[in-house]
Amino acid sequence: MSKAAERKLVVGLDIGTSKISVAVGEITPDNQLSIIGVGNQPARGMDKGGVNDLNLVIQAIQRAINEAELMADCQISSIYLGISGKHISCQNENGMVPINDKEVIQEDVDNVIHTARSVPISAERRMLHVLPQEYSIDCQDGIKSPIGMSGVRMEAKVHIVTCANDMAKNLVKCVERCDLTADQLIFSALASSYAVLTDDEKELGVCVVDMGAGTMDISVFTGGTLRHTAVIPVAGNQVTSDISKIFRTPLSHAEDIKVQYACALKQLVSMEESIDVPSVGGRPARSMSRHTLSEVVEPRYQELFELIQDEIRESGLEDQIAAGYVLTGGTAKMEGVLEFAEEIFQMPVRIANPLSVQGLKEYVNDPTYSTVVGLLHYGMQATSEVNSSAKKRESVGDFWSRIHAWFKGEF
């Protein structure tokens, strides 16, 4: 069994409310992502992105890791870890610095981002991401890449995502108890966007909603950059809970009924179709119209979509998402979701599977795998950035060693 580092592998771990997913991706010579292993386990001990029972989460992670290792024939030692929950918050900040030289160099860019990120955050919070949006030099705005440009002072706009430190520590603790290292924590909504969006959509303006079991993770892109992120702590489990209470059936059966028979838009279901609903306490199963089930599910989906709409309105970006909405995650898979979402948002909507993957793509060709595949894309990008900066350092070091050798008469 080979070590992950030897084979240019990246591993993503998505600890969701209802399932834990692991994906192993190999970076091919032509810099593409090839899926070589997947592990999937029902999640226990998680609620709305937070850890409720450490031991149950650790057991589920270990089983998912073992499954992925077996399929990929490798030993996993480090992972990119997704994080979500209502404790996530975002803010847009500005920073300004004088340009030291006649033109902008990488050091100036690093300095202005450092200035923008130097906002006070409370001790119980942790900075997850500082994502540059755009730069302005003197009176020129909207610059994407300022290096090499001339000016006196430079300003940067950045999007900062923070999380509760304790929540992050609990997730990392679960991973470390499985003898793994968390290379980086990535906000799940950002990860999902890496897997399901095209550059055109980001440029035109798009809202991605990862509809999970415990949370709905939202990210809004306009002009090619991330402008707003949010987590709504209501999602698919609310639908399951309604089915369970109204039809007096255990939660596990309610989940099965939801997955197999529910439809988010009752007008798409005929009155004649009927389904069997298991009862509690050993009572016999009852027969029920599928249309009645849709009458329970539709108002809940309407509520979920309206919560998303309210969040986008509050962000002030509603008029800027010309490419519409991209829905992903398990709760977006239900029949009728697409039609109902278009009816409520009055915008184009698509249900997204992960894009740009090779290898065992049939294993991850499903909205429930968007976050874990996005973590691989994120990890792949982070790895290439680290490698390119290491090469730059090596070439600079090599240059100075040649100069040094020349002075010693060795060159």
VOGU-3710 file (C-alpha; in Angstrom, 3 decimals, decimal comma):
1> mskaaerklv> 0,000/0,000/0,000  1,593/3,251/-1,122  1,698/6,482/0,844  -0,532/9,288/-0,485  2,390/11,759/-0,695  4,381/9,469/-3,017  1,640/9,370/-5,659  0,617/13,052/-5,854  -2,731/12,375/-4,188  -5,160/14,758/-2,498
11> vgldigtski> -7,811/13,586/-0,045  -11,016/15,387/0,935  -13,151/14,654/4,016  -16,694/16,017/4,260  -18,266/15,474/7,696  -21,946/16,161/7,089  -25,017/15,849/9,300  -26,292/12,721/7,551  -23,180/11,210/5,949  -19,399/11,257/6,044
21> svavgeitpd> -17,653/11,160/2,663  -14,001/10,655/1,795  -12,642/11,030/-1,747  -9,108/10,319/-2,933  -7,993/12,124/-6,070  -4,805/11,678/-8,082  -3,318/14,673/-9,895  -2,536/13,439/-13,411  0,555/14,615/-15,390  -1,675/16,966/-17,429
31> nqlsiigvgn> -2,896/18,512/-14,128  -6,372/16,943/-14,126  -8,167/15,443/-11,144  -8,775/11,691/-11,296  -10,926/10,038/-8,600  -9,296/6,773/-7,472  -11,116/6,027/-4,210  -14,319/6,900/-2,361  -15,541/6,084/1,162  -19,041/6,777/2,417
41> qpargmdkgg> -20,606/6,174/5,849  -23,815/7,316/7,559  -22,945/10,096/10,024  -23,786/9,660/13,670  -22,981/12,157/16,377  -23,314/15,233/14,125  -25,971/17,949/14,111  -26,123/21,032/11,865  -22,367/20,909/11,203  -21,399/20,517/14,895
51> vndlnlviqa> -20,070/17,494/16,783  -22,521/16,043/19,342  -20,782/12,746/20,113  -17,031/12,610/19,518  -16,682/8,816/19,600  -19,494/8,136/17,120  -18,028/10,660/14,658  -14,515/9,166/15,017  -15,837/5,641/14,314  -17,699/6,793/11,187
61> iqraineael> -14,658/8,735/9,897  -12,404/5,703/10,445  -14,766/3,402/8,527  -15,046/5,879/5,617  -11,243/6,315/5,521  -10,695/2,521/5,527  -13,163/2,149/2,653  -11,415/4,852/0,578  -7,931/3,449/1,341  -9,007/-0,009/0,207
71> madcqissiy> -10,437/1,291/-3,063  -7,492/3,624/-3,825  -4,841/1,171/-2,536  -3,059/3,891/-0,583  -2,441/4,957/2,999  -4,126/8,248/3,890  -2,227/10,469/6,313  -3,562/13,984/5,659  -6,832/15,427/4,404  -8,543/18,673/3,398
81> lgisgkhisc> -11,442/19,044/5,813  -14,804/20,704/5,111  -16,519/22,729/7,848  -20,016/24,173/8,053  -22,557/25,293/10,668  -24,444/28,392/11,759  -21,279/29,588/13,571  -19,704/30,481/10,188  -19,804/34,197/9,389  -18,407/36,429/6,662
91> qnengmvpin> -17,401/40,045/6,161  -15,949/42,174/3,364  -12,952/44,337/4,333  -10,571/46,836/2,689  -6,845/47,417/3,096  -4,521/50,103/1,713  -0,724/50,372/1,387  1,746/52,680/-0,385  3,513/51,078/-3,347  7,175/50,808/-2,337
101> dkeviqedvd> 8,733/50,544/-5,771  7,756/52,173/-9,051  5,583/49,181/-9,857  3,606/46,625/-7,849  5,515/43,504/-6,802  4,296/40,377/-4,974  5,428/41,843/-1,644  3,046/44,815/-2,092  0,156/42,422/-2,811  0,989/40,374/0,310
111> nvihtarsvp> 1,191/43,583/2,388  -2,150/44,978/1,237  -3,918/41,645/1,892  -2,269/41,492/5,314  -3,563/45,023/6,037  -7,093/44,066/4,910  -7,135/40,925/7,059  -5,840/42,741/10,157  -9,342/43,408/11,456  -9,938/42,559/15,114
121> isaerrmlhv> -11,777/39,259/15,557  -12,739/37,864/18,949  -10,538/35,248/20,630  -13,188/32,537/20,247  -13,222/32,879/16,454  -10,812/31,565/13,829  -10,087/32,971/10,364  -10,804/30,327/7,706  -10,335/32,226/4,441  -9,123/35,616/3,254
131> lpqeysidcq> -10,140/35,759/-0,411  -9,033/38,746/-2,546  -11,882/40,253/-4,569  -10,242/43,089/-6,485  -7,571/45,757/-6,250  -7,465/49,462/-7,047  -4,341/51,495/-7,777  -4,736/55,253/-7,305  -7,928/56,045/-9,262  -8,173/52,798/-11,262
141> dgikspigms> -10,669/50,269/-9,839  -11,566/46,643/-10,546  -8,013/45,334/-11,102  -7,790/41,533/-10,919  -3,981/41,142/-11,042  -2,026/44,263/-9,993  1,555/42,904/-10,296  3,681/45,007/-12,657  1,311/47,995/-12,658  2,511/51,474/-11,710
151> gvrmeakvhi> 1,068/53,723/-9,034  1,495/55,399/-5,645  -0,943/53,508/-3,441  -2,904/50,290/-3,725  -6,150/49,203/-2,104  -7,496/45,642/-1,822  -11,005/44,357/-1,145  -11,147/40,936/0,499  -13,823/38,500/1,661  -13,107/37,065/5,123
161> vtcandmakn> -14,754/33,863/6,376  -14,481/33,042/10,101  -15,729/30,180/12,265  -16,096/29,368/15,972  -12,735/28,116/17,218  -14,270/25,430/19,473  -16,317/23,958/16,601  -13,206/23,784/14,429  -11,158/22,223/17,244  -13,759/19,476/17,770
171> lvkcvercdl> -13,721/18,540/14,083  -9,908/18,545/13,972  -9,833/16,433/17,150  -12,040/13,793/15,480  -9,658/13,690/12,508  -6,517/13,513/14,672  -7,966/10,632/16,707  -8,034/8,707/13,412  -4,247/9,374/13,036  -4,830/11,927/10,280
181> tadqlifsal> -3,609/15,499/9,806  -6,009/18,215/8,655  -3,979/20,161/6,061  -6,588/22,915/5,996  -10,168/23,618/7,023  -12,302/24,798/4,105  -15,795/26,261/4,325  -18,105/23,701/2,688  -19,950/26,266/0,520  -16,634/27,436/-0,954
191> assyavltdd> -15,577/23,813/-1,579  -18,877/23,022/-3,334  -18,432/26,031/-5,626  -15,068/24,617/-6,797  -16,859/21,428/-7,867  -20,034/22,719/-9,532  -19,454/26,201/-11,008  -18,084/27,317/-14,349  -15,954/30,479/-14,724  -18,699/32,057/-16,872
201> ekelgvcvvd> -21,246/31,663/-14,074  -18,890/33,227/-11,517  -18,257/36,162/-13,835  -21,920/36,744/-14,676  -23,116/36,358/-11,069  -24,399/33,168/-9,474  -25,680/31,860/-6,137  -24,657/28,336/-5,109  -26,749/26,604/-2,442  -25,490/23,322/-0,999
211> mgagtmdisv> -28,666/21,853/0,498  -27,587/19,252/3,030  -29,410/17,443/5,817  -28,627/19,885/8,644  -27,593/23,124/6,926  -27,883/25,038/3,662  -24,537/26,591/2,703  -24,754/29,641/0,449  -22,067/31,387/-1,599  -22,602/34,250/-4,045
221> ftggtlrhta> -20,131/35,085/-6,817  -20,160/38,173/-9,043  -17,405/39,492/-11,289  -15,495/36,232/-10,883  -15,019/36,499/-7,098  -16,794/35,502/-3,889  -18,922/38,321/-2,486  -21,091/36,719/0,188  -21,296/33,483/2,190  -23,832/32,274/4,735
231> vipvagnqvt> -25,145/29,168/6,495  -28,851/28,601/7,154  -29,253/26,001/9,953  -32,433/24,500/8,440  -32,398/21,885/5,673  -33,481/18,386/4,601  -33,876/16,966/8,114  -36,801/19,362/8,650  -38,646/17,680/5,770  -37,935/14,224/7,242
241> sdiskifrtp> -39,105/15,385/10,668  -42,409/16,692/9,224  -43,070/13,388/7,415  -42,283/11,448/10,606  -44,622/13,513/12,806  -47,550/13,899/10,414  -47,607/10,264/9,261  -46,549/8,844/12,659  -43,667/6,803/11,296  -40,124/6,398/12,681
251> lshaedikvq> -37,507/8,874/11,425  -35,534/6,187/9,557  -38,674/5,154/7,617  -39,602/8,818/7,059  -36,161/9,371/5,468  -36,669/6,354/3,170  -40,142/7,564/2,165  -38,752/11,057/1,454  -35,907/9,719/-0,713  -38,016/7,209/-2,668
261> yacalkqlvs> -41,431/8,820/-3,069  -41,498/12,517/-2,098  -41,965/15,278/-4,642  -41,389/18,971/-3,867  -44,208/20,129/-6,156  -47,581/18,468/-5,610  -48,930/19,312/-9,075  -46,382/16,860/-10,565  -47,888/13,904/-8,646  -51,063/12,055/-9,675
271> meesidvpsv> -53,825/11,456/-7,091  -53,928/7,706/-7,848  -50,394/6,722/-6,736  -50,243/5,201/-3,254  -47,399/4,125/-0,949  -47,105/2,005/2,209  -46,160/3,853/5,401  -44,688/1,761/8,264  -46,251/2,444/11,687  -44,720/2,507/15,177
281> ggrparsmsr> -45,188/0,052/18,043  -45,728/-3,016/15,835  -48,927/-1,644/14,268  -49,612/-2,668/10,644  -48,396/-0,421/7,799  -50,919/1,987/6,291  -51,532/2,929/2,671  -51,301/6,599/1,775  -51,604/8,713/-1,357  -48,303/10,011/-2,760
291> htlsevvepr> -50,096/13,296/-3,442  -50,768/13,661/0,317  -47,036/13,215/0,942  -46,301/16,034/-1,532  -48,797/18,280/0,297  -46,602/17,906/3,402  -43,264/18,319/1,594  -44,116/21,302/-0,645  -44,691/23,921/2,126  -41,399/22,927/3,767
301> yqelfeliqd> -39,445/23,359/0,510  -41,199/26,676/-0,039  -39,973/27,755/3,401  -36,387/26,625/2,601  -36,373/28,535/-0,704  -37,810/31,653/0,948  -35,062/31,541/3,609  -32,479/31,451/0,790  -34,247/34,345/-0,955  -34,286/36,435/2,256
311> eiresgledq> -30,549/35,836/2,771  -29,730/36,977/-0,787  -31,947/40,068/-0,419  -30,222/41,002/2,853  -26,811/40,678/1,181  -27,894/43,275/-1,411  -26,727/41,057/-4,278  -30,121/39,901/-5,588  -29,908/42,006/-8,768  -26,378/40,829/-9,562
321> iaagyvltgg> -26,921/37,065/-9,940  -27,734/37,026/-13,648  -26,708/33,358/-14,065  -29,313/32,359/-11,454  -29,093/29,663/-8,808  -27,098/26,431/-8,704  -28,509/23,903/-6,219  -26,496/20,918/-5,035  -26,392/18,556/-2,036  -28,714/15,663/-1,148
331> takmegvlef> -31,785/17,804/-0,404  -31,645/19,259/-3,947  -32,068/15,801/-5,522  -35,807/15,423/-4,890  -38,204/15,307/-7,817  -39,824/18,683/-8,476  -37,103/20,759/-6,757  -35,883/22,331/-9,997  -39,364/23,379/-11,191  -40,400/24,638/-7,748
341> aeeifqmpvr> -37,157/26,618/-7,246  -37,560/28,333/-10,637  -41,159/29,198/-9,721  -40,117/30,808/-6,416  -36,821/32,475/-7,416  -38,119/33,571/-10,855  -34,590/32,889/-12,095  -32,766/30,117/-14,009  -31,946/27,183/-11,700  -29,876/24,052/-12,268
351> ianplsvqgl> -29,212/21,021/-10,072  -25,463/20,373/-10,165  -23,260/17,288/-9,999  -19,468/17,682/-9,582  -17,746/18,832/-12,798  -14,204/18,360/-14,168  -13,391/14,923/-12,739  -11,911/11,836/-14,331  -11,325/8,277/-13,129  -14,093/6,718/-11,028
361> keyvndptys> -16,442/9,625/-11,759  -19,540/7,396/-11,692  -18,975/7,046/-7,918  -19,201/10,798/-7,346  -21,618/11,814/-10,124  -24,233/12,940/-7,632  -25,069/16,260/-5,893  -24,280/14,700/-2,477  -20,582/14,522/-3,444  -20,149/18,165/-4,493
371> tvvgllhygm> -18,456/19,246/-1,258  -15,982/16,362/-1,050  -15,003/16,691/-4,751  -14,694/20,468/-4,259  -12,277/19,817/-1,385  -10,108/17,844/-3,832  -10,141/20,720/-6,356  -9,247/23,151/-3,565  -6,443/20,864/-2,343  -5,130/20,426/-5,867
381> qatsevnssa> -4,958/24,213/-6,351  -3,308/24,711/-2,936  -0,715/22,011/-3,740  0,181/23,594/-7,099  0,549/27,049/-5,447  2,870/25,609/-2,771  4,915/23,808/-5,434  5,272/26,911/-7,630  6,402/29,088/-4,670  8,856/26,348/-3,630
391> kkresvgdfw> 10,266/26,303/-7,196  10,678/30,091/-7,100  12,575/29,834/-3,791  14,744/27,050/-5,239  15,582/29,065/-8,358  16,488/32,127/-6,245  18,590/29,917/-3,939  20,247/28,330/-6,966  21,074/31,764/-8,410  22,787/32,903/-5,182
401> srihawfkge> 24,733/29,651/-4,837  26,052/30,145/-8,404  27,086/33,729/-7,591  28,762/32,498/-4,394  30,600/29,751/-6,320  31,702/32,277/-8,962  33,302/34,495/-6,287  35,116/31,468/-4,861  36,423/30,688/-8,320  34,444/27,482/-8,630
411> f> 32,204/28,590/-11,473
//
